Amino acid sequence: MALFPQSALQPGVRKREVFGWAMYDFANSGYTTVVITAVFAAYFVGGIAKGAPWGAFAWTAALSISYAIVMLTMPAIGAWADLHAAKKRVLVVVTLACVAGTAALALTPRVSGAYAVAFAMLLVIISNTFYSYGESLTGAFLPELATADGMGKVSGWGWGFGYLGGMLALGLCLAYVLWSQARGLPAAHFVPVTMLITAALYGAAACVTFALLPERALPQRRGARQSAWRQLRDTFREARAYRDFMWLLACTVCYQGGVAVAITLAAIYAEQVIGFVPSETMVLIFVLNIAAALGAFGFGYLQDRIGHRRSLAGALVAWIAVCVIAASVSTKGGFWWAAAIAGLAMGSSQSAGRAMTGILAPPRQLAEFFGLWTFATRLASIVGPLSYGAITWATGGNQRIAILSTAVLFVGGLLLLLPIDMRRGRDAALRA
C-alpha cells in the first residue's frame, strides 16, 4: 500500500478504500481491451460481417447506439445517485449486467444467416451501455478519495491498475488463442472462450471493489421532492457558473472522439491495413497497454506538478503524431512505433481528463457532474468512430484517410483546452 501516500488522500480515507476503487478500473479494463479493442472488434468485422465494406460502419454503429443511450440516461442516473447516496448500489447492478452481457457474446458464433450481425450488435449495445454506466459511477468516487492536489496521482493509479487488468485479461485470452491456433481451431471456436474469460475476470475483480469501497455520500434532502431530471436541467441552466467545466466538456468531446477511434478500431486497422494476424494484434494491444499503464502512472504524478492542462496538451500533441505516423507507415515495425506512442498518450490523456473533472465538479454533485462528463465522452465515442467508419465507407475502404482525419479531433481538443482556468473552475465548484 506504499503506492498510495496518505498526503494525496482526503482526511479519514483509508488506503484500502483507494485500492478497492482502483480495482474497479482493473476489473472493467478487460472489457475494453478484449471486447472493444483486440478480439471481438476484429472478429465482428472479419468473421460475423464476413469482411464486408460496411462491416466497420456496422461495428461503430452498434457502439454509437450504446453511447447515445448512455448520453441520454447517465446524467439523470448520476443525479439520482447523488440525491439518494446510491452510487455503490447502482454500480453493483450495472456491473452484473455488463458481466452477463459480456458472457452472452460467447453465443454469437451460434447464430448464422441474416440475424448474426443484428444479434451481435444487440449484445454489444447491451454490454457496452452497462460498461459505460460503471465507468462513470466509479469516476464519481474519485473526489471523495483524493485531495485536489492528489487528484492526478490517484486518477493515474486507477488508470494504471486498469491497464494492468487489461493486460491480464488479454494475456489469458492470448494464451488460449495461441493454443487454439496451434491445433487449427477457427476464430468461431476461441472467440467465445475469450468472452467468458473476460466476463469472469471482470466479475471477480469487481467483488474486491464492492468489499473495500464504501459509500461516503449522504442522501440530500434538497432533492426529496425534486426529480433527477429536474436537477439535471437546473445544472445546465446554471452552466455559466461552471464555465471552465463546460469548456472541459467541449474539449473532451473532441479529443475523446480520437481516443475512441484508437480503442475501437486499432485491431481492425492493424489487421486490414497493416497485415497483422489475430495473435500479432493481441500482442500489439498487450504492449500498448504496458505503455498506457506507464503513461497513466507517470503522468499522474507529472500533472500534479506541472498542471493538468499542460499535461493534457502534451498528450494531445502526441496523439496527433500517432495519427500521422499510422496513416503513413506501411510496415508492421512502423506501426509498432505508432502503437507505443499511442499507449503513452492514452494513459496520460485518460488520467488527466478524469482528474480535471474531479477538480471542477462541485462536491455535492459528483455523480451528476461525472454523468455530464460521461455524456461528453459518449458523444465523442459516437462522433469519432462513426465518422471514421463513414469516411472509410465513402472512400471505398481507405482507412488511411480515415485515421489521418482523426488528427483533426485532437487539434480541436487542443484549441478548446486553451480557455480553461483550473483555479477559477475549482473556486466555482467549491462555492456551489
Buried (B, 14 or more C-beta within 10 A) or exposed (E): EEEBEEEBBBEEBBBBBBBBBBBBBBBBBBBBBBBBBBBBBBBBBBBBBEEEEBBBBBBBBBBBBBBBBBBEBBBBBBBBBBBBBBBBEBBBBBBBBBBBBBBBBBEBBEBEEEEBBEBBBBBBBBBBBBBBBBBBBBBBBBBBBBBBEBBBBBBBBBBBBBBBBBBBBBBBBBEBBBEBBEEEBEBEBBBBBBBBBBBBBBBEBBBBBBEBBEBBBEEBEEBEEEEBEEBBBEBEEEEEBBBBBBBBBBBBBBBBBBBBBBBBBBBBBBBBBBEBEBEBBBBBBBBBBBBBBBBBBBBBBBBBEEBBBBBBBBBBEBBBBBBBBBBEBEEEEBBBBBBBBBBBBBBBBBBBBBBBBBBBBBEBBBBBBBBBBBBBBBBBBBBBBBBBBBBBBEEEBBBBBBBBBBBBBBBBBBEBBEEBEBEEBBEBBEEB
